[in-house]
Amino acid sequence: MESGARKTPDLLIRGGILLDPETGRQRRADLLIRGGRIVGIAESIEADDVPVYDATGKFISPGWMDMHVHLREPGQEHKETIETGCRAAAFGGFTAVACMPNTDPPIHTRDVVEFVIERGRRTPVDVHPIACVSKNREGKELTEMADLVEGGAVAFSDDGSPVQHGGLMRRALEYASMLDRAIINHMEDLTLNPHGHMHEGVVSTRLGVPGIPPVAEEVMVARDLILAEYTGGHVHVAHISTARSVELVRQAKARGVRVTAEVCPHHFTLTDEAVERTGFSTNTKMHPPLRTAADIAAIKEGLRDGTIDAICTDHAPHASFEKEVEFIEAPFGSSVWRRPGADRSRADRAGRADRGRGGLQADGGPASHPAPSRAPTGRRRTGQPDHLRHDHALGFRGAAYPLEEPEHTVPRRGTGRARLGHLQPGLVRAPGALNLLVVRHGAIAKCPSTEGLQRKGHERPCTASACRRGLRRRVAGA
C-alpha cells in the first residue's frame, strides 16, 4: 500500500474468540499488536505499556476475500472508484477483492490490468483484476490472454456480457487451462432473455413485468459444463441462482469436471416477491434476478454439501440518479458491501457452520477464488509471511481495522443500503499482519484505538447534477 489509512496504534485485544478457518476450530485468545504487526497470540498476554480492548464474547477473524466485485474504474467513476470501493470493502471486513472487467475501457489489455493493480496499491485492500475473455467484451475475438496473465490478471470473464459463441468459449477454456486460470462466465443465454427485468414466474406475471426465465441460466450452465469436460478447462459459475443450475454443477463435480461455483447473499436470502413487497424498489433489480423459495432451498443445500464453493457479493454500485428511476428503466445491481456480521449470520443460517469457506467468511480459502489448486491459508500466527496466499494471489493479506461506532459507515460513491457517514479506520498493514474484525451480535464493536484518529468529513451522495458536472469536466479534460 502506497498511501491510505494509518497503522493501528499498539493494542492488546483481550479475551476474543479466535476463528481458525484452516481447522474450523475456535478458541479464546489474546492478541498483541505492536508497530503494525501481530507480535503475540496466546491464551493470556500481559502488556502494561499498551491500551487494552476487552473483546470478551466477540469474534476475531482473518480478513475476508470477495472474488466478484465491480469497482467501475476506469471510465465509470461517477458510480464508484477503486479508492472508494476499497474503502467500503475494508469497512466490511474485506482485505482482498477481485474486480470484474466491465469498465470503460474494459480490462482487456495489459495496460488496463496494470492500471487497476497500481490504483489498488494505494488502498488498504488487495485488488486482483479479472480480465476479459474477449476484446471489448464483444464475444468475437479472444484477448491476449497470456499477456494479461503476465500483467497480473487472475482469471477471465466477460461478466455482464455472457460468452454466447460456443466455439469462442471452447477456445477460451483451452487457452486458460494452459495458463492455469479459470473462465468465469455470466451464465445466461440471451436469446432466451431478450428484455427481462426480474424472475419469470407468478410474481412477474401478476406485476406485468417481463421476466428472465431460469432456463436462460441453466442452458448456459449445461453448455459450459460440457465444454469444460471436453477441454479439461476450469469453468467457474458466476452468481448461481437456480435449483437446476445447482444440480447440474453437483452432477458435473461427481463426474470430475473442473467446475466451481459462487453464490451471492441476496440469492439465498431474498425471493422475487421482494420486488412486489418493496413497491418496485430498484435495489431489488439484480442480474441474475431474485428467484423463488425453491431456488433458495436448493442453493442452501448446495452450500451445505459443498456444491457451491464460494459466497461473494457481486457488489455493483450505480450513481443515485441511475437507480432513482422507474423499475424497468433502472440498471441491474446494487451496492451490497455491509457489516460482515450480518452476512456471516446469514451464511450460518444457510448451514455454513464451518467458517473456513466462502467469500464472506473467515478466510481467503479455496472457496473464495477461481483457481483449481487449494493451498492452505488463514491460520493465525505471529510473523506470518506477507506472501501466504493462493497460487493465483487471491488469498488475503491482512490488516486490522478498529472501526468506529456501528451507526457510521464508510464514505463512498454509488447507491445501496449503507448510509453515508465518516470512517477513518486504524490500520495494521505490514508483512505478517492479519485483519482483526471485532463483531458482537452482528454489529461491529467500537475499538478504543479509533478515538484519537482523524475523522474525515461527509461525502455528498451522488446527485444527478453533481454527476453531470463531473462528466462535463471529464469530457472537457479529455
Order of alpha helices (4+ residues) and beta strands (2+ residues): beta-beta-beta-beta-beta-beta-alpha-beta-alpha-beta-alpha-beta-alpha-beta-beta-alpha-beta-alpha-beta-alpha-beta-alpha-alpha-beta-alpha-alpha-beta-beta-alpha
